Amino acid sequence: MRKVIILSAFALAFLAGAGDQAKAEYIYPWCAFHDASTYNCGFSNFYQCQATINGIGGYCARNPRFYYH
């Protein structure tokens, strides 16, 4: 009985995560680059990016994948 409950929990977790792939990808105009392989392009404005790198280092730059309308 215990194995059935555990397997059911894993199955539900797997099915709940399957819908994440269908969501739209949001691309924001600013990126924080920490080193050659670590970056985050989830900033709406330059000030958010600056606040993120403040104290940990890195630099902010425009996202090359962002399309300006």
Beta strands, then each sheet from edge to edge (+ up, - down):
strand 1: 30-35
strand 2: 38-43
strand 3: 59-62
sheet 1: 2+ 1- 3+
end
